[in-house]
Amino acid sequence: MLSMRAEPYEFEFDPKKTALLMIDFQRDFVYPGGFGESLGNDTSFLLAALPAAERVLKACRATGMFVIHTREGHRADLSDLPRAKFERGKPSLHIGDEGPMGRLLVRGSYGHDIVEELYPIEGEPVIDKPGKGAFYATDLDTILKMRGIERMIACGVTTEVCVQTTVREANDRGYDVCVLSDAVGSYFPEFQRVALEMIKAQGGIFGWVSDSGAFIEALAASPATTGAPA
Ligand code: TIU
């Protein structure tokens, strides 16, 4: 069992029973011209999360930790898109409309896919989800259970929307989740701060909060990286 500095107290994890969850690092949220900008957001805020997320991803790959990516989006015929989600916010471009990166939040379009530096590799499942939470209408829970995963490290965008919704869903399903504060991003710095406060309040009501440095340092002690017997 490894232990890392975290709030409200140390997060203990066995890398063999822990997954890295990379939530919605899609061009549609991170770059101008996508779904995030269509809602009136300044996408540049999210870029701050990418370097730490990349360091964490590389450290997990080096250790052999299980990595899962998620993408928010819909079928090309929009048959899984609720009317409420389509209409909400009176966006400049709707989900399914053609934008500079292809059809907004539609599976298969350039904008819907994951940014280059965090792109999934062989053996890393990609969960396509229609909602904000990664458990809703997906097989994420099944995949985690088949691998014996009990805990997760969470990175992703946006902190108070898809990351927090997923952490709450994971918590209710019995998983321990630690969110890395410098590897998550929000269009609203204040929401980022408060979302993380909410997760770790009340003795860790939804989970833990730490940062990429603490996680990578803890992971360096794992048998896979030190070469010690498992
Ligand atoms: N709008 C916003 O902050 N986020 C989303 O719509 N989806 C995710 O967070 N992935």
Residues whose N, C-alpha, C, O or C-beta is under 5 A from the ligand:
A	BS01	TIU	D24 E72 V157 T158 V161 C162
